[in-house]
Amino acid sequence: MIEKFGISAGKVWSVLDENGKQEIKALKKATKLTDKDLYAALGWLGREEKIVIETEEKDIFISLS
């Protein structure tokens, strides 16, 4: 399971590196991850302090730190 989280985190990181700041729905679509895998990947990257999570009104945006 840990390996799967790492692979998902790599997908998220790659999309953010290529495209910059992403709204969470766009990030999910770009990575083609399930909700569970996306949030696990965000948790992994967040724990490593590699992402920034911002809210603008009701939208959640993710970017690399």
N, C-alpha and C positions, 0 to 999 in steps of 0.2 A: 504494500500500500504506500509506503514512504517513497518508493521509486516513482509510482504514479503521480504523487503530489509534486515531486521534483520535475517530472516531465511537463506537467501542466503549468508549473511555475515558469519553466523555460519558454513555453508557448506565450504566456502572458507577457513576460519580459521582452520577448522578441517583437511582439506586436507594438508594445509601448515604445521600444527603441526605434522601430521603423516609422511609426505614425505619431508619436508624441501623446499628449494627454487625450484620454478616451473616456467617453461616458460609459458607464458600466454595461448598458445594453449593447452598445456598439462593440465593446471589448468581448462580450460573450459571443456575439455574432462572428467577429473576426477570428477568434480562437476556436470556435465550434466546440466549446466545452459545455458540459452540463452545469446547472447551477451549483451542484455539490462540488464538482471538480474546480470550477472557477473560484468559489469562495475558499476552498482548501488552498489553491494556488495563491490567492491574495493573502491568506493567513501566513503562508510560508514566506512570501516576499515581504510582508509587513513585519514579521518577526526579525527578518534580516535587515530591516530598515532600508529596503531597496525601492519602496514605493511611497507615494504621498496620496492620501485619500482626502478629497475635498467635496463639500456639498455646496451646491448653488440652487437655492430654493428646494425643489423636490428631487433634483438630479444629483447623482453621485459620479464624480470624476476621479480617475486614477491616472497618475503619472509617475515616472521614475524620479527618485530623489537625487 
